[in-house]
Amino acid sequence: FEEARTVLGEAVERARAAGEALVEAHARIGEALLRVQADPEGSGAEASRVAGEAIPVLEAAGDHLGLARAYRLRSTGPWVLARFADMAGDAERAAEHARLAGDPGELRLALDMLRVALVFGPLPVAEVLPRLEEIDRETFGARGEGSLATDIPLAMQGRFEEARRVNDEWRAAYEELGRPQWMAAFDLARGVIELLADEPGEAERFLRRGREDFLRIGEKGVLSTLSAQLARALCLQGRFEEAVPFVEESREAAASEDAASQISWRTSMAMVLASRGDLTGAERLAREAVAIGRDTDGLDAIAEALADLAEIVTRAGRIGEAADLLREAVELWERKGNVVSAARARERLAHLEDS
């Protein structure tokens, strides 16, 4: 990343000095994309600004490849904010221009962003899976038997062995290509799968491996989310104090606008505080996480924050309020099609109502 930053900075300077507006636009897009990964604070706002400035230049030149990259860059703004419907719209436009440019590599990158938006956004899993299959047929042809992002939706449906198989296959493919960033991303996805499967020990194993890859290459944009999930996996094993360094790592690495990470580190730290008997501090953080979530359209993340808050409120003896929180979580999980999490929340709700 450091070498890329140097090269791109030099490209911007030379293009500007030469009056090459089109080349400068391409280089500035590259710089902004790099910042999302390596220096995330403020990168979402910068992505929107740089893309907005570049798009008219690229449109005037009829540069479809540049436009594909510009809209892919613009999709990272709502991605950081966890506003996935907006992210999907920009990713779709990026894919359209990549097709017009006849660039299969750029098309794959655009469709990767679309996959993320579909998996974590408001579209129900039952609709997401066919869309992912369509994307894979276009991207990989006959090889498109398992999506780069199919693993988590399968796990949401309780199809854990299928989810694990798909995850293993794609991680192995990127290991063969020598792409540690993608390998780490699949380890993060595997961690989410194992948490859904109620296997926090296995989640810890994969999340630790992904963290090592991210640290080695200097990636911070996704590391912050992974570290918070690792903390959660430790908390679910009752190892609360071991989770604290990873909460701190997430908090320090997370951009202030990174909704997913800001939610995740708060909910993990709330679990730690609750374990110490500090229910007031735990509730404050959990409520902050819910408030951040409500400004997104990530139904799964909002529901998880609500369920975590319900656990803390239950421990404080406010059973009726906890039940209301769980009912809302169930509704959101059912709307997303996360049948696994919805079923667990219904069981907790039934227990509260019987108590």
N, C-alpha and C positions, 0 to 999 in steps of 0.2 A: 504493500500500500504506500509506503514512503517513497519508493522509487517511482510508482505511478503518479504520486502527487507532484514530484519534481518534474517529470516529463510533461505532464499536462500543464503545469504552471508555465513552463518554458514555451509550450505550444501557444498558449493564450497570448503571451507577450509578443512572440514573433508574428503571430497572425495580426495582432492589433497594430504593430509597427509597420507591417506590410499593407495595411488597409484591406486585409482579406476577411471581410465580415462573416462569410459563410464558414470558413475554416475556424474562425474564432468562436462561432456559435457551437460548432461541434466540440471544440476543446472545452468550452465552459460547461457544456452538458456533461462531459466526462468528469470534470472536476466536481460538479454538484453530485453526480451519482456516487463518486468516491466518498464524498463527505458523509453521505447517508450511512455508509458502512464503517468508516474509520474515525469520523469526528461528528457524531450525530447531533450535538447540541445546536439547535437552530437550523438543522439541515432541511427540515420539512418546509419551512418558510422560504429558505433559499431555493429549494427545488422548484417551488411554485413561481418564484420571481424569475429565475434563470430560464425556465421553460417558457414563461409568458413573454420574455424578451426575445427568445430565440425563434419561436414559432412563426411570427410574421416574416422574419428573414428567410427562414427555410421555405415557407409557403411561396414567397416571391420567386425563389429559385427553383421551385418545383422539386425540392429535395425530399423524396419520400423516406429515404433511409434516415436522414436527419430528423424528419418529423416523427418517425417511429421512436427514435431515441428520446426526442423531446417530450412526447406524450408518456413514454415509459417513465421518464424523470418526473413528470408532473403527477403521475400516479403514486409516487412515493410520498407526496405531501399528505393526501388523505390516508395512506397506509400508516404513517406515523401517528396520525390522529385516530386511527381505528374507525374510519368512516369508509367502510368497505364498498358500499354501493357506488360512491363517487370514484373510488379507486378502480372499480371494475369498468366504469365508463371510460376512463383514460386508458386503461390497459386494452380495452376493445379498440379504441382509436389507434393506439400504438400498433396493434396487430394488423389493422387494416392497411396502414402505411407500410408496414414490413412486407405484407403481401404484394403491394404495388411496387415496392423496391426489389422484389424477388430475392430477399435475403433471408434464408431459412434460419440462420443463427439468431438474427434479431427477432424473427418471429417467435422462436422458442423462448427468448427472454421476455417478450411481451406476454406470451401465454403463461409463463411462469407467474407473472404478476397477477394475471387474471385468475389463475388457480388459487392463489392465496386469498384473493378477494372473495371468491366463491366459497371456499372452505370456512373462512372465519366470519363472513358477512351474514346478512339476514336471510339469504336464500335457504330454504329447507334442504336438508341432506338428500331427500328423495329426488329433488330437482338438481342438486349439485352433481351427484354421481353420473347421470347421463351426460351432463355438460362436460364433465371431465373426460368421459370416454370419447366424446366428439373431438375435443381438443387433442387428445392423444392420437386419434386416427389421423388428424391433419398433421400433427407434428412428427410422429414416429412411424406412420404407415402401419404395416403389418406387425411392427414391434410394439405398437401401443396397446399392450395387454394390461398394463398396470400404470396408473397415473402417478406422476411425481407428487401429487397431493391427495391421492385416493386413500392413503392409509388412515388418516385421521377420521374422515367421514365413515369409513368402514367400522372403525372402533366405536364411533358414536352409535352405530347400529348394533353393537355387541358382537361384531364379526372379527374377533381379536386375532385369530390365527391367520385369516386372510390379510388383515392389516399388517401383521408382523411380516408375512411373506413378501408383500409388496414393498414394505420398507427395507427389508434385507436386500431385495433384488436391486432396488435403485441405489441404495448406498454403495453396494458392491460395484455397480456400473460407474459411479463417480469416483470410487477409489481407483478403479482401473484407469480412469482418465486423469488421475492425479489432481483432483479438485477438492482440497480440504474444506473449503468454505461450504460446499454443497454437502459433503460428508457430515460436517457438524450440524448443518440444518436438518439432515435426516435423523441425527441423534436427538435433536430437540423434538422432532416429530415423534420419534420412538418413545421419548420420555412422556409425552402427552398420551400416547397410546397406552403405556403401562400404567399411568395414573388413572386413566379411564377403566383399565382392567383391574384396578385396585391392587396393583403390584408396585408399591412405592420403592421397594428395594431394587427391583429391576429398572424402574425409572431412574433411580439414582445412578446406577451403573452406566446407562447410556448418556445421561446428562453430563456426568463427569467426563466422559470421553469426548463429547462434543465441545465442552468448555475448553479442554486442552487444545483442540484444534483452533478454536476461535482465538484463544490467547496467543497461540504461536504465530498466527498471521496478522494479529493486531486488529481483528474485527470487533467493533463495539456495539454496532447497531442492533444486532440480534443477541449478542452476549448478555445484555442486560435482562432480556426476557428469559433466556436460558438459566441464568444464575438464580433468578427468582423462582423458577420452577424447580430447580435443584433444592433450594431452601424448602419449598413446599414438600418435596418428596422426603426430606429429612424430618420435617415436622410430623408428617403422617406416620413416621416410624417412631415417634416419641423422642427424637434426638433434637430437641428444640435449640439447645445452646450451640450445637454444631451448625445449625442453619444460619446463625447470625452473621458470620463473615460473608456468606453468599448473598444475604439480604443487603448488606452494606455494599458489596461489589455491584449488585444490580442498581442500587440507589445512586451510586457514584457514576456508573457508566450510562445510566438512562438519560436521554434528552428530556428536558422539562415537558416537552409536548408529546413524548412517546407514551400514549395512553396505555398500551398493553403492559409495558414495564412498570409504569407508575401504579397501575392497579395491582400487578402481581407482587411487587415488593411490599406493598402495604398489607395485602392480605396475609402474606407469609409472616411479616413482622407482627401482625395482629395475633397470629397463632402463637408466636413466641411469647408475647406479652400475656396472653391469656394463660399460658402454661405457668407463668410466674405469679399468677393471681392478680395481675394488673388489668382488670376488666375495663376500667375507664379508659386507659390508654389503648387497649385493644379495640374497644368499640369506636373510639375516635378515628383510628386508622382504617378500620373496616368501613365506616361511614364515608370517609374520604374516597375510598376505593369505589364504593357504589356510586358516589356523585360523579366521579370521573367516568365511570362506565356508562352512566345515563347520557353522557354527551357523545356517545359512540353508537354504532349500530351492530356491535359485536355481541349478539344475543347470548352466546355461550359464556363470554367473559362477565357480562352483567349478571347472569344467573349465578355463576360461581361466587361472585362477590356478595350477592344477596344471601346465598346459602351459608357462606362463611360468617356474615354478620348475624344470621339467625342462630348459629352455634354459640356465638358470644352472648347474644341476648338471652338465649336459653339458660346459659350458665349464670346470668344475672337474675334469673327467676322470672323473666317477663315472657311467659309462655305464649300468651295471646299474640303479642307482637312478633315473636319468633315464627309462629304459625303463619301469620300474614306474609312475612318475608319469604317463607318457603313456598307458599302458594304462588307468589309472583315468580319465584325461580322456576317452579315446575312449569308454569305457563310459558315462560321464555324458552326453556329447554324443549318443551313439546313443539313450540313453534319452529325451532331450529331443526327438530328431528333427532336430537340427542336423547335417544330412548334410554341409554344407560344411566346418565346423570339424572334424568327425570324420574326414573324408577327409584333410584336411591333417595331422592328428595321426597318422593311420595311416602316411602317407608318411614323416613324421619318424621314427616308430617303426621302420619297415622299414629306413631308412637306419642307425639306431643298431644294429639287430640284425645288419646286414651288415658293420658296421665292426669 
